[in-house]
């Protein structure tokens, strides 16, 4: 995971360098200052060359450090999931991620559930076919129902799609019945995909495949 961390950090640095390249300085200066224009042009060119050199060095570093195996990258702001092989984008899928909604836990105290998709670095820990949803306490509280005492009453079939990829603490990449909501922050923390994209991610991923969520 160290190589994934460094590669991802390098990717962000490269993006910042690209954003920092200055526009043509001539467009910012009046025509009446030719000498100052020439001086600033020279300084601007030097800065641009320096940024280009740093960009080239970081690009080479990123190429060396990118995982050899496919990895999964999740952008929670844009609600996109990518499967990448080094710098190649194998899949660009519209997803749904956590809503950020807060729900108070019953009883005394200030405990709450926060329905966010976790950010950071993870690994695929499990691969399931035809997964059943074991409804947690919050699902019943959210619906105004009593929490069942019989564990069998928590099991619900057919709501997670044909596949699920677990990446820890009850979070999964899975399917959805509500495809019209893809592209929105509406989940309780899991990552939802449509059936076709979910199948492709399931096929590419292995137990141990890195997942980077930001």
Buried (B, 14 or more C-beta within 10 A) or exposed (E): EEEBBBBBBBBEBBEEBEEEEEEEBEEEEEEEEEEEBEEBBEEBEEBEEEBEEBBEEBBEBBEEBBBEEBBBBBBBEEBBBBBBBBEEEBBEBBBBBBBEBEEEEEEEEEEEBEBBBEEEBBBBBEBBEEBBBEBBEBBBBBEEEEBEEEEEEBEEEEBBBBBBBBBEEEBBBBBBEEBEBBBBBBBBBBBBBBEEBBBBBBEBBEEEBBBBBE
